Amino acid sequence: LLTGLMLALFLFTWTEVELNSGIIQLSPTDNSALASLYENNRSLFFLSVSLVSSLTALVSTVVAKFLGVSVPVLAKKIHIDPAVISQPMISTVLDIVSIAIYFCFSALIMKGIGF
């Protein structure tokens, strides 16, 4: 959890610095979304983007740690070599879960997008 919190804090800060300093330029699509959904409030838009990325990193790190511990134990219980099954299974499951987490946070946090 501590690793995930540190990663999320760093990612949030770094994203805010990049977006607010102008290192990352907004595309015309971003500008139109900014105008229609955020009423040209750039700081709220940048905060939303930073929150989505940092929360996704936090939850994905926690899920990765959980999978890294539980999959080998589970494999050993069902008499499968943990070294053979762990890496492919953890990678596949974590990729799918991370994408789902990202889209869920995007839908919940970004204004104008929701369930």
PyMOL commands that set and color helices and strands:
alter all, ss='L'
color gray80, all
select helices_A, chain A and resi 2-21+28-37+42-77+82-109
alter helices_A, ss='H'
color red, helices_A
deselect
rebuild
show_as cartoon
